[in-house]
Amino acid sequence: TGLREGEVNLLIALELEKLLLENGAEVFLTRQDEKHIILSERVELANSRKPDFFISIGQNTFQNETASGTEIYHYREDKEGKKLSNMIMEEVSKELESNRRGVREVEFYLLREVRCSAILIELLYMTNPKDEKKLADPSMHKKAAESIYRAIKRYYE
């Protein structure tokens, strides 16, 4: 349909940034426009800022278009990343009415190299027609950001 993952991710991240800033958080985005930032540069940016959390927002793809739902990844043995991931999963899957595909420990480069708790949120599947339709809806971007924000707020309470 021409829907671009990077654009959707950025719109959701900007909504989340707005909510966090309005509520007193300090926020740093690795990108604020369509410019692509390679993983090693994202790691360098995060490590130079030393945040409490590094949160990456993405969308999944799979060869079989029936794959659908939300997955969240954290680095192994990152207890705080796991805790926040579970809270985000609860909020996001409820708000977006998505299948809970799991919170998973992984060895992804980005999560391993960032020197703080780090998570990767894969909200929906770009290759699933129903998920893609949700991702094309601007109101969903706001809902996704709000659900992630609620989980972050709960984590810090």
C-alpha positions in Angstrom: 0.0 0.0 0.0 3.0 2.3 0.2 3.0 2.6 3.9 6.5 3.2 5.1 7.7 1.7 8.4 10.1 4.5 9.2 7.5 7.1 8.8 5.0 5.3 11.1 7.7 4.7 13.7 8.7 8.3 13.7 5.1 9.5 14.1 4.5 7.2 17.1 7.9 8.3 18.6 7.0 12.0 18.2 3.6 11.4 19.9 5.3 9.6 22.7 8.0 12.3 23.1 5.2 14.9 23.4 3.4 13.0 26.2 6.7 12.4 28.1 7.8 16.0 27.8 4.4 17.3 28.9 4.7 15.2 32.0 8.2 16.2 33.0 10.4 13.5 31.5 13.7 14.3 29.8 13.6 12.8 26.2 16.2 12.4 23.5 15.3 11.0 20.1 17.9 9.4 17.9 16.1 10.9 14.9 13.5 13.6 14.5 12.9 13.3 10.7 13.0 10.8 7.9 16.8 10.6 7.9 18.0 7.0 8.5 20.4 6.5 11.4 22.5 3.3 11.3 22.5 1.1 14.4 26.0 1.9 15.5 25.2 5.6 15.4 22.1 5.0 17.5 24.2 3.1 20.0 26.8 6.0 20.1 24.0 8.6 20.6 22.4 6.6 23.4 25.7 5.8 25.2 26.7 9.5 25.0 23.4 10.5 26.7 23.3 7.7 29.3 19.5 7.5 29.5 17.5 5.4 32.0 16.0 3.5 29.1 16.5 3.2 25.4 13.2 2.4 23.7 13.1 1.5 20.0 9.8 1.5 18.2 9.4 -0.7 15.1 7.0 -2.8 13.1 7.5 -6.5 12.2 7.4 -8.3 8.9 7.1 -11.9 8.0 6.7 -14.0 4.8 3.3 -15.4 5.9 0.8 -12.5 6.0 -1.2 -14.2 8.8 1.5 -13.3 11.3 0.0 -10.6 13.5 0.5 -8.9 16.9 2.9 -7.3 19.3 6.4 -8.5 20.3 8.8 -6.8 22.7 12.4 -7.7 23.0 14.9 -7.0 25.8 18.5 -8.0 26.3 19.1 -11.1 28.4 19.3 -10.6 32.1 18.0 -7.1 31.9 15.5 -7.3 34.7 14.3 -3.7 34.3 14.0 -4.0 30.6 11.9 -7.1 31.1 9.7 -5.4 33.7 9.0 -2.4 31.4 8.5 -4.7 28.4 5.8 -6.6 30.2 4.1 -3.4 31.3 4.2 -2.1 27.7 2.9 -5.4 26.3 -0.1 -5.3 28.6 -1.0 -1.7 27.7 -0.2 -1.9 23.9 -2.0 -5.2 23.3 -5.1 -4.0 25.1 -5.1 -0.6 23.4 -4.3 -1.8 19.8 -6.3 -5.0 20.2 -3.3 -7.0 19.1 -2.2 -10.5 19.7 0.4 -10.8 22.5 3.2 -12.6 20.7 5.5 -12.4 23.7 8.2 -10.5 25.6 11.5 -12.1 24.6 15.1 -12.1 25.7 17.4 -11.7 22.7 21.0 -10.9 21.8 20.2 -8.1 19.2 23.2 -5.8 18.6 21.3 -2.6 19.5 20.0 -4.0 22.8 23.4 -5.6 23.7 25.6 -2.5 22.9 23.5 0.2 24.5 24.8 0.7 28.1 21.4 1.0 29.8 18.2 -0.9 29.9 17.0 -1.2 26.3 13.9 -2.5 24.6 12.6 -3.0 21.1 8.8 -2.7 20.7 7.5 -4.3 17.5 4.0 -3.0 17.6 2.3 -4.8 14.6 3.1 -6.6 11.4 3.5 -4.5 8.2 2.9 -7.6 6.2 -0.5 -8.4 7.8 -3.4 -6.6 6.0 -5.3 -6.0 9.3 -2.2 -4.8 11.2 -1.2 -2.6 8.2 -4.6 -1.0 8.1 -4.2 -0.1 11.8 -0.8 1.3 11.2 -2.1 3.5 8.4 -4.6 5.2 10.8 -3.2 8.4 12.4 -5.4 7.8 15.5 -3.6 4.5 16.0 -0.3 6.3 16.2 -1.6 8.4 19.1 -3.1 5.3 20.8 0.2 3.4 20.5 2.1 6.3 22.0 -0.5 6.8 24.8 -0.3 3.1 25.7 3.5 3.1 25.8 3.4 6.3 27.9 0.9 4.7 30.4 3.3 1.8 30.9 6.3 4.0 31.4 4.4 6.1 33.9 3.3 2.9 35.8 6.9 1.7 35.8 8.1 4.9 37.5 5.3 5.0 40.0 
